[in-house]
Amino acid sequence: MTKSLPPEVVQFFSHYLVDKKTSYFWNNFSSCLFDVNVGVGQGSALSPILSVLYLLPFLHILEKHLKNLDLKISTLSFVDNGLSIS
């Protein structure tokens, strides 16, 4: 059974990156502004939440397959990396 997200959530994310811009800094160099149409800004409070929402189905399927194969492997996932333990 597939569940859809509430319309308010869909609308929020459809407008989240509209008209966003970024620039790059390196030492004393600063680039011009670039349009941003993907990703979550560095340091955003949404980053860990979106990472979990995006990766959780994959990790659930992976653990299920590993269990079905009778492999003694566990996975740990953090915001910016993961770990497999056998």
Residue frames relative to the residue before (quaternion, step in Angstrom):
aa qw qx qy qz dx dy dz
M 1.0000 0.0000 0.0000 0.0000 0.00 0.00 0.00
T 0.2257 -0.7842 0.5683 0.1056 3.56 -0.71 1.08
K 0.1667 -0.7692 0.6104 0.0893 3.53 -0.92 0.94
S 0.2754 -0.7515 0.5712 0.1820 3.56 -1.03 0.70
L 0.5571 -0.6020 0.4586 0.3418 3.52 -1.24 0.46
P 0.5895 -0.5610 0.4282 0.3929 3.59 -1.13 0.53
P 0.6247 -0.5778 0.3725 0.3703 3.62 -1.05 0.71
E 0.6193 0.5541 -0.3506 0.4318 3.61 1.05 -0.68
V 0.6496 0.5072 -0.3107 0.4736 3.58 1.04 -0.79
V 0.6446 0.5161 -0.3128 0.4694 3.57 0.95 -0.90
Q 0.6659 0.5013 -0.3030 0.4620 3.58 0.91 -0.89
F 0.6228 0.5444 -0.3439 0.4444 3.59 0.95 -0.83
F 0.7358 0.4241 -0.2459 0.4672 3.58 0.76 -1.03
S 0.6162 0.5369 -0.3656 0.4454 3.60 1.08 -0.49
H 0.7343 0.3738 -0.2224 0.5211 3.59 1.19 -0.47
Y 0.4357 0.7512 -0.4334 0.2409 3.60 1.25 -0.28
L 0.8032 0.2795 -0.1444 0.5059 3.62 0.85 -0.89
V 0.3772 0.7289 -0.4952 0.2850 3.59 1.19 0.25
D 0.8588 0.0496 -0.0822 0.5032 3.55 -0.93 1.02
K 0.3940 0.6947 -0.5058 0.3260 3.62 1.04 0.67
K 0.0837 -0.7857 0.6123 0.0274 3.56 -1.11 0.72
T 0.0856 -0.7792 0.6180 0.0595 3.54 -1.25 0.46
S 0.1127 -0.7531 0.6382 0.1137 3.54 -1.30 0.27
Y 0.3716 -0.7305 0.5371 0.1995 3.53 -1.24 0.47
F 0.1518 -0.7810 0.6028 0.0609 3.53 -1.06 0.86
W 0.0647 0.7624 -0.6414 0.0552 3.58 -1.03 0.83
N 0.7993 -0.1166 0.0114 0.5894 3.57 -0.40 1.26
N 0.8054 -0.2203 0.1730 0.5223 3.62 -0.57 -1.11
F 0.5518 0.6168 -0.3894 0.4043 3.60 1.28 0.00
S 0.0309 -0.7693 0.6382 0.0070 3.55 -1.06 0.83
S 0.3409 -0.7540 0.5251 0.1988 3.59 -0.74 1.03
C 0.5930 -0.5129 0.4548 0.4224 3.52 -1.32 0.06
L 0.6188 -0.5483 0.4012 0.3944 3.59 -1.25 0.18
F 0.1565 -0.7588 0.6277 0.0759 3.54 -1.12 0.84
D 0.4932 -0.6201 0.5152 0.3268 3.56 -1.15 0.64
V 0.1673 -0.7639 0.6173 0.0867 3.56 -1.07 0.80
N 0.0199 0.8237 -0.5660 0.0272 3.57 -0.71 1.03
V 0.7369 0.2908 -0.2223 0.5684 3.60 1.26 0.21
G 0.7573 0.4202 -0.2777 0.4156 3.54 -1.28 0.35
V 0.3941 -0.6664 0.5800 0.2534 3.48 -1.41 0.12
G 0.5502 -0.6479 0.4173 0.3215 3.56 -0.87 0.91
Q 0.5800 -0.5920 0.4342 0.3530 3.54 -1.10 0.76
G 0.8048 0.2406 -0.2046 0.5025 3.55 -0.90 0.96
S 0.4409 0.7023 -0.4579 0.3204 3.58 1.25 0.02
A 0.5073 -0.6442 0.4812 0.3100 3.57 -1.05 0.76
L 0.6114 0.5647 -0.3473 0.4320 3.59 1.20 -0.40
S 0.5093 0.6974 -0.4111 0.2921 3.60 1.11 -0.53
P 0.7208 0.4135 -0.2885 0.4756 3.66 0.65 -0.90
I 0.6278 0.5409 -0.3405 0.4443 3.59 1.03 -0.72
L 0.6960 0.4640 -0.2747 0.4741 3.58 0.85 -0.96
S 0.6016 0.5540 -0.3586 0.4502 3.59 1.07 -0.66
V 0.6680 0.4906 -0.2983 0.4734 3.56 0.92 -0.89
L 0.6666 0.5044 -0.3102 0.4528 3.60 0.87 -0.90
Y 0.6857 0.4879 -0.2755 0.4647 3.57 1.04 -0.80
L 0.7709 0.3971 -0.1968 0.4576 3.59 0.85 -0.97
L 0.5494 0.6661 -0.3969 0.3113 3.60 1.04 -0.61
P 0.6617 0.4845 -0.3452 0.4562 3.66 0.80 -0.76
F 0.6390 0.5214 -0.3246 0.4631 3.60 0.98 -0.80
L 0.6833 0.4816 -0.2957 0.4623 3.59 0.82 -0.93
H 0.6162 0.5394 -0.3392 0.4629 3.59 1.07 -0.70
I 0.6673 0.4879 -0.2920 0.4811 3.59 0.91 -0.93
L 0.6395 0.5309 -0.3228 0.4528 3.59 0.95 -0.86
E 0.6767 0.4835 -0.3005 0.4670 3.60 0.80 -0.94
K 0.6318 0.5350 -0.3274 0.4554 3.59 1.03 -0.78
H 0.6724 0.4859 -0.2913 0.4764 3.60 0.94 -0.88
L 0.6444 0.5154 -0.3250 0.4621 3.58 0.97 -0.80
K 0.6431 0.5123 -0.3166 0.4731 3.58 1.01 -0.79
N 0.6535 0.5158 -0.3063 0.4616 3.59 0.98 -0.87
L 0.6858 0.4547 -0.2701 0.5000 3.58 1.12 -0.65
D 0.3747 -0.7515 0.4501 0.3038 3.57 1.37 -0.06
L 0.3656 0.6970 -0.5164 0.3373 3.55 1.01 0.91
K 0.3404 -0.7478 0.5388 0.1863 3.55 -0.84 0.98
I 0.3503 0.7097 -0.5225 0.3172 3.56 0.45 1.26
S 0.1096 -0.7636 0.6337 0.0579 3.55 -1.02 0.87
T 0.2221 -0.7654 0.5858 0.1469 3.55 -1.16 0.51
L 0.1206 -0.7390 0.6583 0.0771 3.51 -1.19 0.71
S 0.0694 -0.8056 0.5876 0.0296 3.57 -0.89 0.83
F 0.1520 -0.7587 0.6307 0.0588 3.50 -1.03 0.94
V 0.7236 -0.4273 0.2825 0.4626 3.60 -1.19 0.15
D 0.8384 0.2054 -0.0822 0.4981 3.60 0.82 -0.90
N 0.7992 0.1264 -0.1215 0.5749 3.64 1.17 0.22
G 0.2537 -0.7611 0.5763 0.1555 3.54 -1.31 0.17
L 0.2016 -0.7674 0.6014 0.0935 3.55 -1.32 0.30
S 0.1463 -0.7526 0.6347 0.0964 3.57 -1.02 0.85
I 0.1314 -0.7849 0.6039 0.0442 3.57 -0.88 0.99
S 0.0359 -0.8001 0.5988 0.0068 3.57 -0.78 1.04
